[in-house]
Amino acid sequence: MRKQIVCVALVLLSVLASAQTLKPVRYTDGSQVLNGLVTANAGKKAAGVLILPAWKGIDEEARVAATALAQQGYIAFVADIYGEGNIPVDNAAAAKIAGSYRKDFAAYQKRIALALDELKKAGADADRLAVIGYCFGGTGALETARAGLPVQGVVSIHGGLAKDSSRVNGPLHAKVLVENGADDGGVTPTVMARLTTELNEGNADWQVITYAHSKHTFTDPKSPDYNAVMAKRAWQHTLLFLAEVLK
């Protein structure tokens, strides 16, 4: 019981810290209003990290990551991919809207590009940008590289790694880190093999780290898949990667 109380207290503290250090940013894609979040160090000249949230939109994991990145000296921006009025209320709605962006990947890439523009407006150095994404956002991290957007590196954290077989593999200039749970049922050997082929054919600087005894959303404290040990390791790997590509 005491351990549970401590865990709840830590979660509440992280939420309060995020609320105090993140500022809302309103931007648009045509007539669609988008509502992102930027860290309080906006306006300073620093390397920037764009965070692409999971399939239900901006969540606690994305907010906590942004705050933690700011503590490392990065300007962080949490993207709003779906837009005002389109935030899913349950898993079924999330699956539907996320699926639409996976199918219309050009629209997803455009929303990522718009968020990168907001990150640069917040003071991030245009020559030192990276993208990290969770789950659906992990798919977006890979789409950032596929689109050739001007970033130095991307991190896909338990992301959807499959790509429609009709899409041609192209050059991948961004460095790529994939953090994948060993027991993620959505990442089959075939999916991983195809991704490896894509990365190699794109002549990417890439690595895949596989985390033992970890299911899909192993980094999310609110998920039944949460693996605290592996989540901590994955975050340290993310920080090492960012330190290298944004130096």
LINPEZI-V63050 format. One line per field, one symbol per residue. psi: psi as a letter, one per 30 degrees, with the letter a starting at -180 (. if undefined). A space follows every 10 residues. Layout:
psi: ???
This chain:
psi: eeeeeeeeee eeeeeeeeef gkkkkklljb fkkkjakklf gkfljlkkkk kjlafgakae eeeeeeeeee ffgkkkkjkj eelkfgkkfl eeeeeeeeee feeifeeeee eeeeeeeeee fgfkjfgikl kkkkcefeee eeeeeefgli lflkjjjhlk fkkkffkkka kjfkkkkkjk kfgjffilee eeeeeeeeee fghljlkkkk kkhkadhffj ffkffkjeee eeeeeeeeee eeeefg.
